[in-house]
Amino acid sequence: HLPEGMEFPRRLRFFHWEAFPGKVFPRTFNLEYLVELNMQHNKLEKLWEGTLPLINLKRMDLSKSPNLKELPDLSNATNLESLI
């Protein structure tokens, strides 16, 4: 599990965490500036609820995520070039 109170930089642009242990994406994570999300081999069941501001997101890799049941609404990810 994640350490309680763990915070991420507000303007984080690249996030790579292989084998992420949690079942849901951290709520304290700001996705507004994110360009690349790489979370291969994770235990996620769900990423997040609703539509988030993902206008900078270009690449998302969730490969080898056997527990992931559905993807969130990516309609605001207008610059998304690669979804794996």
C-alpha positions as CSV (number, residue, x, y, z in Angstrom):
1,H,0.0,0.0,0.0
2,L,0.9,3.6,-0.3
3,P,2.3,5.5,2.7
4,E,-0.5,7.5,4.3
5,G,-0.3,11.2,3.4
6,M,1.9,10.5,0.4
7,E,1.8,13.5,-2.0
8,F,2.9,14.0,-5.5
9,P,4.3,17.2,-7.1
10,R,1.4,19.3,-8.5
11,R,3.0,19.9,-11.9
12,L,4.2,16.3,-12.4
13,R,4.6,15.6,-16.2
14,F,5.9,12.0,-16.2
15,F,4.7,9.2,-14.0
16,H,6.3,5.8,-14.2
17,W,5.5,3.3,-11.4
18,E,5.9,-0.3,-12.5
19,A,4.1,-2.9,-10.3
20,F,2.0,-0.2,-8.5
21,P,0.5,-2.0,-5.4
22,G,-2.8,-0.2,-5.0
23,K,-6.2,-1.1,-6.4
24,V,-7.1,2.5,-7.2
25,F,-5.2,5.5,-8.5
26,P,-4.0,7.9,-5.8
27,R,-6.6,10.6,-5.2
28,T,-3.9,13.2,-4.3
29,F,-2.5,12.9,-7.8
30,N,-3.0,16.0,-10.1
31,L,-3.3,14.8,-13.7
32,E,-3.6,18.3,-15.3
33,Y,0.1,18.6,-16.4
34,L,0.7,14.9,-17.0
35,V,2.2,14.0,-20.4
36,E,3.0,10.3,-19.8
37,L,1.4,7.8,-17.5
38,N,3.3,4.4,-17.4
39,M,1.9,1.9,-14.9
40,Q,2.7,-1.5,-16.3
41,H,2.3,-4.7,-14.2
42,N,0.0,-3.0,-11.7
43,K,-2.8,-4.2,-9.4
44,L,-5.2,-1.4,-10.3
45,E,-8.9,-2.3,-10.6
46,K,-10.0,1.2,-11.5
47,L,-8.2,4.4,-12.3
48,W,-10.5,7.3,-11.4
49,E,-14.2,8.4,-11.6
50,G,-15.5,10.9,-14.1
51,T,-13.8,13.2,-16.6
52,L,-10.5,14.8,-15.6
53,P,-8.4,17.5,-17.3
54,L,-6.0,15.4,-19.4
55,I,-5.2,17.9,-22.1
56,N,-1.5,17.3,-21.9
57,L,-1.6,13.5,-21.8
58,K,0.2,12.0,-24.8
59,R,1.0,8.4,-23.7
60,M,-0.7,6.0,-21.4
61,D,0.7,2.5,-20.8
62,L,-1.3,0.2,-18.6
63,S,-0.1,-3.0,-20.1
64,K,-0.1,-6.2,-18.1
65,S,-2.8,-4.9,-15.8
66,P,-5.0,-8.0,-15.4
67,N,-7.3,-6.6,-12.7
68,L,-8.2,-3.4,-14.6
69,K,-11.9,-3.7,-15.4
70,E,-12.5,-0.5,-17.3
71,L,-10.9,2.7,-18.5
72,P,-12.1,6.1,-17.3
73,D,-13.6,8.8,-19.5
74,L,-10.7,9.9,-21.7
75,S,-12.7,12.5,-23.8
76,N,-10.5,15.3,-22.5
77,A,-7.3,13.6,-23.5
78,T,-7.4,15.3,-26.9
79,N,-3.6,15.0,-27.4
80,L,-3.4,11.2,-26.6
81,E,-1.2,9.6,-29.1
82,S,-0.6,6.1,-27.6
83,L,-2.8,4.0,-25.3
84,I,-1.3,0.6,-24.4
